[in-house]
Amino acid sequence: MSPNEELPVPSPNDVARKLVAPGMGILAADESEGTIAKRFAVIGLPVTFETRRDYREMLFRSTEAMRQYISGVILTEETLKQSAADGTPFVALFAETDVIPGIKVDRGAFAMPGTKGEKITEGLDGLRHRLEEYARLGAKFAKWRGVIAVSDYAPSRNGIRANAHVLARYAALCQEAGIVPVVEPEVLADGEPGDHSMQRCAEVTGETLATVFEELRLAGVDLGGMLLKPNMVTPGVRSAERPSDSEIAAATLNVLKAQVPASVPGIAFLSGGQSDAAATANLSAMNRMGPLPWALTFSYGRALQNAAMLLWGGDLANVPQAQVAFAHRAKMNSLAALGKWQPELDRAA
């Protein structure tokens, strides 16, 4: 290649495949101010522009984790534009470790009129122009979360279809902007009352995914240039059921095989109320049940960050120790994405 010849720009489909490359997964660092405030409260830390920056800088400068196990990071708009304490833009840190920047583009879930306890995610107004700006800032993929509640009276058919329709419109706008859409329909495990069975979760997840892919097709979305970020099939967090990781894996794969086309390059799960170890164990169990038509990996927030945040505690002196903990959790989930995680590896650490 001559010195004046430009490097080829990867297509959105190439970006989607790179995000789910073997042993790689996505760090969800897109917590809202309210969510990160709850997590900082555990370590007695106030939420400010500086504390949010310092915490995320600690994660993003974890070179071992970012280079070896993390393919992409989902950011807030603030973080996409933010720089480290020394003035280095976060997107420049990602370039150094070959990590793909992504952006959360929804504006949150709000009460849905005419329903009882259901929500609809907002943020489509002005999204086309925001996506253009995010692309200029370096974002190569985006995420939108739809929330599906489970109770005696939810979800309604209208609640599922409305959220699926919004997800499809978002995905189409992303692809128009050359950005890979990560489509996240989350059937809540920790909503109210949260005592539903694993079978009930399987039924709702199946109906939700069927509706989402129907809407994606109607919207003309290229399934080869998107990723799915679903929940695993688990009982509600207040259910008395205690299924094994192999039972959760089998139930989840049954639903996915029935509803997710093979043209989707990858599925990056949310952790959805599971413990750090359970999210890892369940992912590994699924990958041991292959071969599968899509790559299965992680797109975890708390389940990747929890140990590191507790060790960090807002103290600069604790950064090296916190980064070791973050790298360990990332490595465990990398092994799970390959179906090679074993509980002994966590116990040894």
C-alpha positions in Angstrom: 0.0 0.0 0.0 1.4 3.4 -1.0 1.9 6.1 1.8 -0.9 8.2 0.3 -3.4 5.3 0.0 -6.1 5.3 2.7 -6.8 2.3 4.8 -10.1 0.6 4.0 -13.0 1.5 6.2 -14.5 -1.6 7.8 -18.1 -2.2 6.9 -20.8 -2.3 9.6 -21.0 -6.1 9.0 -17.3 -6.4 9.6 -17.6 -4.3 12.8 -20.5 -6.6 14.0 -18.3 -9.7 13.5 -15.3 -8.1 15.2 -17.4 -7.3 18.3 -18.2 -11.0 18.7 -14.8 -12.4 17.7 -13.8 -15.6 19.5 -13.1 -14.9 23.2 -14.0 -11.3 23.0 -17.0 -9.4 24.5 -18.5 -6.0 25.1 -18.1 -3.9 28.3 -21.3 -2.0 29.1 -20.1 1.3 30.6 -23.3 3.2 29.8 -24.8 3.5 33.3 -27.1 6.4 33.7 -26.3 9.0 36.4 -29.0 7.4 38.6 -27.6 3.9 38.2 -24.0 4.9 38.8 -25.1 6.9 41.8 -26.6 3.7 43.4 -23.3 1.9 42.8 -21.2 4.7 44.1 -23.4 4.9 47.2 -22.2 1.4 48.1 -18.6 2.7 48.3 -19.5 6.0 49.8 -18.5 8.1 46.8 -20.4 11.1 45.5 -21.3 11.3 41.8 -19.6 14.1 40.0 -18.2 14.6 36.5 -14.8 13.9 37.9 -15.7 10.7 39.8 -17.4 9.3 36.8 -14.4 10.1 34.7 -11.9 8.7 37.1 -13.8 5.4 37.5 -14.2 4.9 33.8 -10.6 5.9 33.2 -9.5 3.2 35.6 -11.4 0.6 33.5 -10.3 1.9 30.1 -6.7 2.0 31.1 -6.8 -1.6 32.2 -4.6 -2.6 29.2 -4.6 -6.3 29.8 -8.4 -6.5 29.9 -9.1 -4.1 27.1 -6.5 -5.5 24.7 -7.1 -9.2 25.3 -10.8 -9.7 26.2 -12.8 -6.6 25.3 -13.9 -5.9 21.7 -16.1 -2.9 22.3 -17.4 -0.5 25.0 -20.9 0.9 25.2 -20.6 4.6 26.4 -22.9 7.4 27.4 -22.9 10.5 25.3 -20.8 12.2 28.1 -18.2 9.5 28.1 -17.9 9.4 24.3 -16.9 13.1 24.4 -14.9 12.8 27.6 -11.1 12.8 28.2 -8.9 11.2 30.8 -7.5 13.3 33.6 -4.4 13.9 31.6 -6.4 15.2 28.6 -6.2 12.1 26.5 -9.6 11.5 24.8 -11.2 8.2 25.8 -11.6 7.3 22.1 -7.8 7.6 21.7 -7.4 5.1 24.6 -9.6 2.7 22.7 -7.6 3.1 19.5 -4.5 2.1 21.4 -6.0 -1.2 22.5 -8.1 -1.8 19.3 -11.4 -1.5 21.2 -14.5 -0.3 19.2 -16.4 2.6 20.8 -20.1 2.3 21.0 -22.9 4.6 22.3 -26.2 4.2 24.2 -28.7 6.2 22.2 -32.1 5.6 24.0 -33.3 8.2 26.5 -34.7 5.7 29.0 -37.9 3.7 29.6 -41.0 5.4 30.7 -44.5 4.3 31.8 -46.5 3.2 28.8 -50.0 4.7 28.6 -52.9 2.3 28.8 -50.9 -0.5 30.5 -50.3 -1.6 34.1 -46.6 -1.5 35.0 -45.2 -1.7 31.4 -42.7 0.7 29.9 -41.8 2.1 26.5 -38.3 3.3 25.6 -38.1 6.8 24.2 -35.5 8.7 22.2 -36.4 8.3 18.5 -37.0 12.0 18.0 -33.8 13.6 16.6 -32.0 10.2 16.6 -31.0 10.5 12.9 -29.0 13.7 13.6 -27.6 12.4 16.9 -26.3 9.3 15.1 -24.5 11.4 12.5 -22.8 13.3 15.4 -21.9 10.1 17.2 -20.4 8.6 14.0 -18.2 11.8 13.6 -17.1 11.3 17.2 -15.9 7.8 16.5 -18.8 5.5 17.5 -19.1 2.4 15.4 -22.0 0.7 17.1 -25.0 1.7 19.3 -27.3 0.2 21.8 -31.0 0.6 22.6 -32.8 -1.2 25.4 -36.4 -2.2 25.4 -37.8 -3.3 28.8 -40.4 -6.1 29.0 -42.0 -6.6 32.4 -43.3 -9.9 33.6 -46.2 -10.2 36.1 -49.7 -11.6 36.3 -50.9 -9.0 33.9 -47.8 -8.2 31.9 -46.5 -8.1 29.3 -49.4 -7.2 27.1 -49.3 -7.9 23.4 -49.3 -4.2 22.8 -46.4 -3.7 25.2 -44.2 -6.3 23.4 -45.1 -5.0 19.9 -44.6 -1.3 20.7 -41.1 -2.0 22.1 -40.2 -4.2 19.2 -41.4 -1.6 16.7 -39.2 1.1 18.4 -36.2 -1.3 18.4 -36.6 -1.9 14.7 -36.9 1.9 13.9 -33.8 2.5 15.9 -31.9 -0.3 14.2 -32.8 1.0 10.7 -31.6 4.5 11.6 -28.3 3.1 12.9 -27.7 1.2 9.7 -28.5 4.3 7.6 -25.8 6.1 9.6 -23.3 3.2 9.1 -23.5 2.2 12.7 -24.1 -1.3 14.0 -27.2 -1.6 16.1 -27.2 -3.7 19.2 -30.8 -4.6 19.8 -31.6 -5.2 23.5 -35.0 -6.5 24.3 -34.7 -7.3 28.0 -37.3 -9.5 29.7 -36.8 -8.4 33.3 -35.7 -10.9 35.9 -35.6 -8.3 38.7 -38.8 -6.3 38.0 -41.8 -6.5 40.3 -42.8 -8.9 41.5 -39.9 -10.9 40.1 -41.2 -14.3 41.2 -42.0 -15.8 37.8 -40.8 -19.2 36.8 -38.1 -20.0 34.2 -40.8 -21.5 32.0 -42.7 -18.2 32.1 -39.5 -16.3 31.2 -39.0 -18.7 28.3 -42.5 -18.0 27.0 -42.2 -14.2 27.2 -38.7 -14.2 25.8 -39.8 -16.3 22.9 -42.8 -14.1 22.1 -40.6 -11.0 22.5 -37.9 -12.2 20.1 -40.4 -13.4 17.5 -42.0 -10.0 17.5 -38.7 -8.1 17.4 -37.4 -10.1 14.4 -40.8 -9.6 12.6 -40.4 -5.8 13.1 -36.8 -5.8 12.1 -37.7 -7.5 8.8 -40.5 -5.1 8.1 -38.1 -2.2 8.7 -35.6 -3.6 6.2 -32.8 -4.1 8.8 -29.8 -6.1 7.5 -29.7 -8.9 10.1 -26.0 -9.5 9.2 -25.1 -6.0 10.3 -26.6 -6.1 13.8 -26.2 -7.8 17.1 -28.7 -9.1 19.6 -28.4 -8.4 23.3 -31.1 -10.5 25.1 -31.6 -11.8 28.6 -30.9 -15.4 29.4 -33.9 -17.6 30.3 -33.8 -17.6 34.1 -36.5 -17.5 36.8 -37.3 -14.2 38.4 -34.9 -13.1 41.1 -37.5 -13.7 43.8 -38.5 -17.1 42.5 -37.9 -20.2 44.6 -36.5 -22.0 41.5 -32.8 -22.7 41.5 -31.9 -24.2 38.1 -28.4 -25.3 37.3 -26.3 -23.5 34.7 -26.8 -26.3 32.3 -30.6 -26.0 32.7 -30.5 -22.3 32.1 -28.2 -22.8 29.1 -30.5 -25.4 27.5 -33.7 -23.3 28.1 -32.0 -20.2 26.6 -30.7 -22.0 23.6 -34.1 -23.6 22.9 -35.7 -20.1 22.7 -32.8 -18.6 20.6 -32.8 -21.5 18.1 -36.5 -21.1 17.6 -36.5 -17.3 17.1 -33.1 -15.9 16.1 -32.1 -16.2 12.4 -28.7 -17.7 11.7 -27.9 -14.6 9.6 -27.4 -12.6 12.9 -23.6 -12.8 13.5 -23.7 -12.7 17.2 -25.6 -12.6 20.5 -24.0 -10.7 23.4 -26.0 -11.4 26.6 -26.9 -8.9 29.3 -26.3 -10.2 32.9 -29.8 -9.2 34.1 -29.7 -9.5 37.8 -27.4 -12.6 37.9 -24.3 -12.7 40.1 -20.9 -12.2 38.5 -20.2 -16.0 38.7 -23.6 -17.1 37.5 -23.4 -14.8 34.4 -20.1 -16.4 33.5 -21.1 -20.0 34.3 -24.3 -19.8 32.2 -22.5 -18.3 29.2 -19.9 -21.0 29.3 -22.5 -23.7 29.6 -24.2 -22.5 26.4 -21.0 -22.4 24.5 -20.2 -26.0 25.5 -23.5 -27.0 23.9 -22.4 -25.9 20.4 -21.9 -25.8 17.5 -24.3 -22.8 17.3 -25.3 -20.7 14.3 -24.2 -17.4 16.0 -21.3 -16.4 18.2 -22.4 -16.2 21.9 -20.6 -13.7 24.1 -21.1 -11.2 26.9 -22.1 -7.5 27.0 -22.0 -7.1 30.8 -21.9 -4.0 33.0 -22.1 -4.8 36.7 -21.1 -8.4 36.2 -17.7 -7.2 34.8 -17.2 -4.2 37.0 -18.5 -5.0 40.4 -15.3 -6.4 42.0 -13.2 -3.7 40.4 -15.5 -0.9 41.7 -15.5 -2.2 45.3 -11.7 -2.5 45.3 -11.2 0.9 43.7 -13.4 2.8 46.2 -12.6 6.1 44.6 -8.9 6.0 45.8 -6.2 6.4 43.2 -3.9 4.2 45.2 -6.3 1.3 44.7 -6.3 1.5 40.8 -3.7 -1.2 40.1 -5.5 -3.7 42.4 -8.9 -2.8 40.9 -7.5 -3.2 37.4 -6.3 -6.7 38.2 -9.8 -7.6 39.4 -11.3 -6.2 36.3 -8.9 -8.1 34.1 -9.7 -11.3 35.9 -13.4 -11.0 35.5 -12.9 -10.1 31.8 -10.7 -13.2 31.3 -13.3 -15.4 33.0 -16.0 -14.2 30.6 -13.6 -14.5 27.7 -13.1 -18.2 28.6 -16.9 -18.5 28.9 -17.4 -17.1 25.4 -15.2 -20.0 24.3 -17.0 -22.6 26.5 -13.8 -23.1 28.5 -14.5 -21.5 31.9 -14.3 -23.7 34.9 -15.3 -22.8 38.5 -11.8 -23.8 39.7 -10.3 -20.9 37.8 -12.3 -18.4 39.9 -11.6 -20.2 43.1 -7.9 -20.2 42.3 -7.9 -16.5 41.8 
